[in-house]
């Protein structure tokens, strides 16, 4: 049985470990990625390791990106103008494809919220943090639920793109570039997964109050 919002805030069993306005999401992400530290804390060695691994992942993605370009140019058989034209066209389609996938991404988040029992789901965005998001108004969810809410769009959309790549390999640059752009855009979801994983030794709870306070809350259940 999950605690109520009132219990999270007023029971001695739970500790508030973080809270921020939705416009501050960008600062939260920067802190968790190691780009920014608060005045009262420094980045722990384990956090530095996770940040390093994160950047290694981006380097690997960049290598795949370069490999795809090289493959397309090689298939052109010396026709560089045609090769560049095709790569440019597929890049353009991939860029447009991302904006098609964006609402699908958020709808998948919303569907998983509903699956776990959220009564009211909505959508929003923040120019300050440069994000769009799905939220479940005042719906308490635990660490396991947060994991699946956050990861499901990446799994579903990546799976669909890979299937498309297998069926139509001649458009490999388009599929690869779209996959790379969408994976990069999932960084906020990955950071939330990593954040709850840092506290997996304790029971983790979170909820959003977007419509009234424009805030997200994160709690831990104190050890008995």
N, C-alpha and C positions, 0 to 999 in steps of 0.2 A: 504494500500500500504506500503510495507516494504521499508526502506531506502536502498540506494546503499552503497557500501563500501566507496566510496568517501565521501558521506554525513556523514557516521558514523565517519570518521576521521577528517573531516574539518568543519562540521556544528556545530554551537554553541548549537544546540538542543540536542546533544548526548555527553555522558561522558564515556570515557574508564574506566572501573572499574577493569579490569584484563586482563592480556595477559601473556602467557608463551610458551616456546618452548615445542614441544611434548615430548622431553626427560625429561622435568621438570614436566610432568603430575603426577609422583609419589609424588613429593613434594606438589603439589596442593592438591592431595587426602589426604595426611597426615595432611596438615593444616586444611582442611575442616572436617576431622575426629577428630581433636583435638590432634593428636599425635605430631604435630610440630607447633610452632607459629613463626611469623616473628618478627624481631627485633623492628618493628615499631607498632606492634599491639599485643594484648592479646586476648585470646579466650573469647568471650562474654558469659554471663550466658545462653542465649538461645542456643548458640552453644554447651555448655557443656551438656545441657539437651538433645539435639539431639544426641550427642555422646553417652550419657548414654543409651538412647533408642536403639541406634544402637547395643550396646553391649548386651543389654537385648535380642534383636532379635537373636544374635548369641548364647546366652545361651539357648534360647528356641530351636533353631536348634540343639544344642548339646544334649538337652534332648530328642528330637525326635530321633536323631541318636542312643542314648543309649537305648531308648525304642525298636527300631527296632532290635538291637542286642539281647536284652533280649527276644524279641518275637521269634526270630529265634532259640535261644538256648532252649527256653521252648518247642517249637514244636519238637525239636529233641528227647524229651522223654528220656533224660539221655545219649544219644549218643554224648558226647561232642566232640570227635575227628571228627565225621562226621559233627557236627554242625559248628565247627570252619572251617573245610574244605569248607563247603558251603558258609559261610560268607566270607571267604577269596577269594573264586572264584568270588562271586558277587561283592565284593569290587574291585577286579581287573577289572572286566567288566565295573563297574561304572567309574573307573579311565580312562579306554580306551574310554568309551562312551563320556566322557567330551571332549576329543580331536576330536571326531567325531562331537560333537555339536558346537565346537568352530567356525569352518567356517560357519556353519548354522547360528549361532548367528550373526556373522558379515554380512552375506548376508541379514538377516532380517533388520539390521540397514540400509544397502545400499538400500534395496527395499523401505523403508519408506522415505529416502532421495529423491529417484526418484519420489515417490508419491507426494512429496511436490514441485517438480519441479527442483531439482538439475540437472544440465547439465552434470557434470563430477564427478563420484564417484570412489574412489580408496580404497586400503587397505594397511596397513603398520604395523609396529611393532617397539618397542623400548626395547632393552635389558636393558638399564639403568632404565627404569620405569617398566620393566617386564610386558608390555602390548602389545596386538594386537588391531587394531582398523580399523573401516571403516570411511572414511571421504568424504565430498562433497567439492571439491576444490572451494574456494571463493564463497560459497553459503550462503547468509544471511538467517538465520532462527530465528523466535521469540521464546519466552518462551514456548508457547503452542506447537509449532512444536518440540522444543527440548525435551519436556516431552514425546511425543509419539515416537520420534526417539529413545530415550534412553530406554523407558519401554517396547517397543514392543517385543524384543527378550525374555525378561523374561516372558511376558504373554504367548507368543506362545509356547515356549519350556516347561515352567512349565505346561501349559495346556495339552500338548502332553504327558508329563511324567505321569501326574495324570491319564489321560485316559488309558495309558498303565498299570498303577498300578491297576486300576479297572478291566481291562480285564484279566490281568495275576497276580492276587494277590499273587500267590505262589512265585513270585520273588520280594516280597515287599522290601527286603533289597537293592536290586539293584536299584529299582525305587527311594526309599527314599534317598539312598546315592548319586545317580546321581543328584537328585533334590537339595540336600544340596550343593554338589560341584558347580553346575551351579549357584545357588543362591549366593553363596559366591563369585564366579567370576564376578557377576553382580555389585559388590560394586562400581566400577567406574561409572556405569550408574546411580546408586542410588545417588551417591554424586553429579553428574551433575543435577539431578532432584531437589535435596535438595538445591543446589546452586541457581538455578533460582527461586525456591519457596521463598527463603529469600528476593527476590526482586519483589515479585508478585504485590506489590503496584505500580510499575512503568513498563513501556514497556521495555522489555528485548530483546536484540538482540545478536547473536553470529555468528561467521563464522570461518572457518579454511583456512589457506593458508599453506598447507603442502608441496606443490611441490616447492615453491619458498623460503618461510621464515621459514618453519617448525614451525609455530606458530598458536595458537588459540587466538581469541579475544572475549571479552565480553563487551557489552555496555549497558547503560541505557539511556532512553530518559529523559531529564531533565523536571521537573515540569514547567508548563507554568507560 
